[in-house]
Amino acid sequence: MPIPFVGSIVAFVIALLIGGLAIYLSARVLVDVDDYGRAVVTAVLGAVGWAFTAWIPLFGPVIALVVWVGVINWRYPGGWTKAAIIGAGAWISALLILFVVNTVLGLGIGAFGVPGA
């Protein structure tokens, strides 16, 4: 008998790995940090920060974006500007990865830890 939430867990893990890969690729190119595990943890922490702030009326999404970039800034060297560029690169990477994965495999998944992807 199948367990009802297994599909959700698998989708979450795949989305987390894709979000981590997107952050990893961006950080690898920009600040030369070669640590996929660090990127996955950053994706989780960024998603938690986003979840705690995005609900705030009127300014929530802006605050959430600043928090998400702040997590990247905290986890990687280079300051706020490089963190914002890593975030933008992660977002673009996630969209490209998701396009390929969803097109080739016919899945409908997102990227956990990368807002809007």
Secondary structure, DSSP 4 states (H G I P E B T S, - for coil): ---TTHHHHHHHHHHHHHHHHHHHHHHHHHH----HHHHHHHHHHHHHHHHHHTTSTTTHHHHHHHHHHHHHHHHSSSHHHHHHHHHHHHHHHHHHHHHHHHHHH------TTSTT-
